[in-house]
Amino acid sequence: MLVLGVLLALGGAVWLAQGLNLPFAPASFMTADPAWIAIGALALVVGLAILVRDVRQRIGARHPPEDPD
């Protein structure tokens, strides 16, 4: 899931940049299209959520809760 989160977040960032017509974004049919601003933002947020969830699960797996005796 980590790779999926990274790819989705990076793709979303590129789509968002193209939709916003930022100067460093590659020109394409998505350039300055408001639909790609929304699609990119959604993909970026979902990708980051997947990343956060995966990292938290990995940290939790390394440090199981202690047994209160």
C-alpha positions as MATLAB code, in Angstrom:
seq = 'MLVLGVLLALGGAVWLAQGLNLPFAPASFMTADPAWIAIGALALVVGLAILVRDVRQRIGARHPPEDPD';
ca = [
       0.000    0.000    0.000;
       2.953    2.287    0.547;
       3.837    2.321   -3.162;
       0.203    2.941   -4.119;
       0.018    5.910   -1.739;
       3.227    7.423   -3.083;
       2.210    6.997   -6.726;
      -1.278    8.367   -6.133;
       0.019   11.373   -4.185;
       2.657   12.186   -6.809;
       0.209   11.766   -9.673;
      -2.304   13.954   -7.872;
       0.328   16.638   -7.343;
       1.185   16.640  -11.063;
      -2.499   16.787  -12.067;
      -3.114   19.598   -9.590;
      -0.125   21.562  -10.921;
      -1.303   21.103  -14.502;
      -4.845   22.134  -13.628;
      -3.514   25.255  -11.932;
      -1.345   25.971  -15.016;
       1.816   26.313  -12.920;
       4.915   27.188  -14.976;
       6.882   24.045  -14.061;
       4.035   21.643  -14.930;
       4.269   19.898  -18.302;
       1.833   21.193  -20.903;
      -0.983   18.831  -21.869;
      -4.718   18.679  -22.428;
      -5.083   19.056  -18.629;
      -3.401   22.474  -18.528;
      -5.618   25.191  -17.014;
      -8.612   22.825  -16.761;
     -10.522   23.243  -13.464;
     -11.635   19.604  -13.531;
      -8.002   18.500  -13.124;
      -7.601   20.787  -10.122;
     -10.353   18.836   -8.345;
      -9.174   15.419   -9.581;
      -5.569   16.190   -8.622;
      -6.509   17.489   -5.186;
      -8.646   14.415   -4.506;
      -5.910   12.030   -5.662;
      -3.323   13.871   -3.573;
      -5.459   13.726   -0.413;
      -6.344   10.041   -0.890;
      -2.704    9.172   -1.606;
      -1.539   10.974    1.527;
      -4.256    9.263    3.586;
      -3.081    5.859    2.329;
       0.500    6.784    3.211;
      -0.393    7.938    6.725;
      -2.477    4.820    7.373;
       0.278    2.515    6.126;
       2.992    4.232    8.170;
       0.840    4.141   11.316;
       0.182    0.435   10.818;
       3.890   -0.240   10.360;
       4.760    1.706   13.512;
       1.994   -0.050   15.465;
       3.226   -3.450   14.310;
       6.711   -2.675   15.628;
       5.473   -1.429   18.990;
       2.567   -3.588   20.180;
       0.641   -2.246   23.174;
       1.953   -3.360   26.545;
      -0.076   -5.749   28.663;
      -1.246   -3.983   31.849;
      -0.745   -6.497   34.663;
];
